[in-house]
């Protein structure tokens, strides 16, 4: 088979698809940040923030669901915005979500050795240098680097082995969640849930503002749509299911951890959820199990975003927005090998910058992700008006006007979320994340100026779309 004729292989099942979408949204933040969420907003306030944030993400997820069922090709939003708004806006959306994905991959490469340090306290050996007050050790950085190499190699070898690891790790993560829930009934106390609300509107917003970063990942499913071996309507449904599962997970963590210890104890804990698990079961063993669940969350998120980012870069390479080098599939494994090698290289370097990178990466990627979500919602509305007869196996609201209302709400709420990051707002970003954000978009401007104006909306994906539809 020549390089030009190499195509993706359809092999992902319902469970594989759910594992990719849900696993992408469950990283490590739930282990370390829960105490801060409870301190900022209170138990019910934090849970409510995830209800509201989950509802916003569900609205965005519904727009994705309809669009992926209509255009089930690799690259997701790249193809949707291309068809609805043209090449220049498609680049903006694709560059935004790619930036978000890459920051998450780099984040997980740093989070993994940091988490391993809790299980192996002697891990830090051979000090190298200090960055922003964070000491980098050789052995610590090697853990992240070796994991990056293994995960990249696994993804190059094919979507099936990558998805098999994803499914197994997600099942382990769910088992840890079940232990947390049972422990709450066994050793929790409703008195520890007080105060239910804390910090007023500012506390609520402080939790709400992290939702886009925590929930990013359901959109990885559309990125791999050419590799899903299920009905196109089902793909759209599973996007929404994965968002609902993630919302339930975060609410579960907030409430169960809140029932385990008083607020002062959780706020003082370095690993709040792990300490909560220890308190619920009365044994350090269960705290260790929960940290292992945190490691599982890192791996599921990292693996999923390698899948998503590489497929998106492949689509951009196919359309000429990035060098054609990125738009090639491995002749044997049929994976976007060059894109995977590029992203894998970035994750190899990330741990060498130390722990201070964690917060900067979280904050710098979030605005880009929200920008992409806004553009997808706008595209959803444009295509509803311009192409009402487009084949949509999953149609939000059927033939009623509900679908348009969902699109408008998704656009408005994502704009509202974006405003929360601006200077002067309660959750305004610090200087370092804005610098990283600015550098990413300066680089993007260089490529944007080279985007061919003559690309017709959806032109680069039409042949693959016809083949996908013909296969059904």
N, C-alpha and C positions, 0 to 999 in steps of 0.2 A: 504494500500500500504506500503510495507516494505521500510526501508531507502535506501536499495540497488536499488530499482526499481523507486525511485522518479526521475522525469525528469523535465526539464524546461517546461514552458507552452508558446506556441506560441500565442502571442496576439498583438504584436506591428504592427501598420499600417504604411503606407507611411509617414503620418504627424508626428506620434510618432517618427519615425526613424530620420526624418529631425530635429525635435525639440531636440532630444538627441544630434545629431552631431553638429548642429549649436549652440545650447545653451551651449554646453561644451566649445566652443571657445570664448564665449562672457562673460567674467567675469566682473571685476570692473576696470581693468587697463585703459580702454578707457575713464573713467571718470576723473581719476587723472593724467594720464601720457601724455595726448594729448599736453598740454602746453610744456612739455619737448621735445616731438617729434618735434614740430614746431620750438622750439628754436634751436634744434640740427641740423635739416636738412632743414628747410624751408617748406612751404606748399607743393610745388610740390616735393621736395626732400623726405619728409616724405611719401607722397602718393606713390611715385615711389618705396620707400623701401617696402611698403606693396604689391605693384604689383609684385616686384621681389620675395619677401618672399612668397607671395601667390602662385606664379608660382612654386617655389621650393616645397612648401607643396602639390601643386596639383600633381606634379610628384610623390611624395611619396604616395599621396592618390590614384593615379592610380595603383601603385603596390599593395596597400592594396585592391583595388577594385577587381582586378583579383583574388587575393588569397582568399578573403572572399567568393566570388562566388563559388570557387572550394572547400573550406573547411568551410562551414557555421556552425561552432561549437563554443561554448563559449571559450573564452581565446584568440581569435584572433591570434596575432603574435606568441604566445606560440606554437600553433599548426603548423604554417607555418614553423618556424625555426626548430622545431623538425623534421618535414618531410624533410626539405632541408639540414640541417646541423647537426642534431643529438642533443642529450640531453644536452650536456655541453653548446653548443652555445645557445640552446633554453632557458636554465636557465639564461645566461647572458642577453639575450634580454628581457626576462620576468622580471627579477630583475630590469633592467634599467627602463622599462616603469612603473613598479609598483612603483619604487621610485619617478618617475615624478608625477604619479597620487596622491600618498600620500602627496607629498609636496603641490600639488594644493589643495587637500581637507583641509589640515592644514592651507594653505594660506587663503582660503575662510572663515574658522572659525575665523580667526583674522580680515579679511577685513570686515566682517559683522558688528561687534560692532563698528569698526572705522567709517564705513559709517553711522550707526545709530546715531553716535555722532553728525553728521551734521544736522540731523533732530531733535534730542533731545539734545541740548547743555548741559543740566543738568544731562546727563547720568552718568558722572564720579562721583561716590560717594564711600566712604570708601576706601581710599588708602591702598594698601597692601605692595608692594615692587617695586623696580626699577631694570630693566634688560637692560643693554646697553643704559642707559640714558632714557629708556621708563618707565614711571610710570604705574603700573598695578592697576586698581581699581576693587573692588569686583563686582559692578553692571555692569561695562563694560565687564568683563570676563564672567559673568553669561549669558549675551545676546548670546555670541558665544557658550557657553556650552549648553544652552537650545535649541538653533537652531540645534546643532549637534545631540542632543538626538532625537528631532522631526524628522529630516531628516533620521536618521538611522532607527527609528521605521517605518517610512513611507516606506522605501525601503525593510525592512523585511516583511512588510505586502503584498508585491507583486509588480511585474514589472508594472502592469496596473495602480494602484494608483500613483506610482512614475512617470510614463510617462504622466498621466493625469495632474498632477501638473506641469510637465515640459512643456507640450504643452500650458497650460494656461499662464504660466509665460513668455514663449517666445513670445506669441502673444502680451502681454502687452509691452514687450521690443521693439517689432517691431513698436508698436504704438508710443512709445517715439521717436524712430528713425524717424518716419514719421513727428512728430512735429519738430524735429531738422532740417529736410530737408526743410519743409515748412517755418520755421522761417528764414532759410538762404536766401530764396527768398524774404521774407517780410522785414527783418531787416538787412540783411548782406550787406557787401560792398566789391567789388573786390579790392579796395585799401588796405584793411586789409590783403589780401592774400600775400602781399609783406613782406619780400623777398621770392621769389619762391624757391630759393636754399640758403642754409646756411651751413657753416662748412665743405664744400668739402666732400672728401671721408670719413673722420672720422665721420662727422655728419650723413652721409648716413648709415654707418656701425653701428653707435650707435643705430639707429632705427631698422635696419635689424636684429641685434642680438637678439632682444626681440621677433621676430616673432615665433620661435619654441615654446616658452612658451605660447604665446597668441593663437597660432593656434592648440596646442595640444588639442585633443578632437574629431576630426573626426574619430580617431582610436577607440573611445568608441563604435561606431556602430558595428565593427567586434567583439568586446568583447561580445556583447549581441546577436550575430547572431542566437543562438538557440531559441531566444524568438521573432524573427521577423516573422510575418505571411504574407510575400510578396515573390514573385519570387526571387530566388537567384541572378539572373542577376540584378534585381532592387536594391538589397542591394549595389552592387558595384557602380551603377550609383549614388545612394544617397550619398555615401561617397564623390564623386567628387562635387556634388551639394552643400553639406554642406561647403566644403572648399571655393568654389566660393562665397557663401553667406557671409561667415566670412570676406573674403578679401574685398568684396563690403562694408560691414559694417564699417570696420576700415578706408577705404578710405573716406567713407561718413562722418565719425566723424571728420577726419583730415581736410577735405575741409570745412565743415560747421562751425566748431569751428574757423578755420582760418579766415573765412569771418566775424566773429562776432566782434572781438576786435583786436586792434593792438598787435604786438608781445610782447611788454613789459607788457601789461596788462595780457595776457594769462600766461606768464612766472611767474608773481607774484602771480597768483591765486592758492589757495590751491586745489580747485576743478575746473580745467580749463574748462572742458566741461559744467559743471553746470553753471559757470559764463557766458560762451558763450551763453547758452540757455536763461539765464536771459537777457543778452544784446540784443539778437535777438528779443525777444518778449516784452522787456521792462517791465517785471514783475518778482518778486521773486518767484511767484507761479510756473512759468515754470521751474525755477532752481530747485525747490523742486521736481517737477515731474520728472526731469531728474535724480536727486539723487535716487528717487524711482525706476527709470529704472536701475540705478546702483545696487541697492539692488536686483532687479529681475535678473540681470546678475550674481550676486554672487550666488543666489539660483540655477539658471539653470546650472551653471558650477559645483557647489558643488554636486548637485543631480546627474548629468551625471557622474562625476568621482567616486562617490560612486558606481554607477552601473558598470562602467568599471573596477575599481580596484578590486571589489569583485568577478567579473566573472573571472578575470585573476588569482587571488589568488585561486579561486575554481579549475581552470584548473591545476595550479601548485600542488595543494593538490591532485588532481586526479592522476597526474603522479608521485607522490611520491617525488617531489622536495621540497615541503613544507610538514609539518605534515598533515596527512590525515584529521585531525580536520577541515582544511580549505576546504576540498573537499566534504562537505556534504550540501545537500539542506534541507530546512525546509519541513517536511512532509506534511504540509497543504498549505503553501504559495508558496512553490517551488522556494525559493530564497536562495542564499548562506549565510545562517544566521550567521555562525561563522565568515566568512570573513567580513561580514558587521559589526558585533559587534567589531571585532578587529580594523577596520579602523575607525569606529565611536568613539571608545575609544581614539584613537590618536587625533581625531578632538575635542574631549571634553577637552583634556589637552592643546591643542595649544594656546587658548586665554590667559591662565594663564602665558604665557611667554612674553606677551606684544607686542606692535606695532613694535618693532625693528625686530621681526621675519619676517615681511612681505618681506623686501628686500632680506634677506638671503634665504628664501624659494624659491622665484622666481628664484634666481641665481643658487642655488644648484641643483634644479631639471632639469634645462634646458639641461646641457650636457648629462645627462642620457637619456633624451627623444631623443636627436639627435643620440646617440649611437644605440638606439633601431630602429630608422628609417633607419639608415645605414644597420643594419643587415637584416631588412625586404627587403630592396632593393637588397641586395646580394642574399638572399633566392629566391626572384623573378627570378633573373637571373639563379641561379642554377637549379631551377625547370623547367624553360623554356628549358634549355639544356638537363637535365636528364630525364624529363617526358614531352616530347612535346605533347603526346597524352592524358594527364590528362584532364578530363572534366572541362572546364572553361566556365561557362555560360556567364561571362563577360570577354572577351579577349581583352586586350589593343592592338590596332593596327591591330586587325584581324589576318590574316595569314601572314602579311607583317613583315618586320624586325623592324617596328616602335616600337613595344613593347620592344624589346631588347634595343633599343636606349633610351627609357624612363627609363628603369631600370638602365642603365649605368649613365645617367644624374642624376637620383635620388641618386645613390650611391656617385657620385662625389660631388654633391652640398651639401649633408648632411655632408660629410667629410670637405668640405670648411666651413660650418657653425660651425662645432665642433672646427676648428682651431681658430675661432674668440674668443673663451673663454680662450685661452691659455695665460700664462704670456707674456708680451711684445706686445700683440695685442691691438688695440684701445679699444676693449670692454672686456679686461681681467677681470676676476672675482677677488674680494677681498679675503682676507684670510678666513673669516667666512664661506662663501658658499663652499669653497674648503674643509674646515674641515667637514662640514655636508656631502658633497659629499663623502669624504674619509671614514667617519664613516659608511655610508650606504653600501659602497662596501667592507669594512672590514667585516661587518656582512654578506654580501652576500658571501664572500669567505668561511665562515664557512659552509653555506648550499651547495655551489658549490662543495666542496670537498666530500660531501655526495651524490651527484647526481649519481644514478646507471648508470654505463657505458653501461649496457646491454639493456637499453631502446631503442627499435628500433624506427627510425624516424616515428613519427605519430602514434605509437602503442597505446598510451593511448587514442587517440581521434578517432581511427578507428571505434569502435563500434558505437559511437554517430554520426559519419559522415555517416556511412551506414544507420542508422536509419533516419537521416535527409533527405538523398537523397531518401530513400524509401518512405518517407512521401510526396514526390513531384511527 
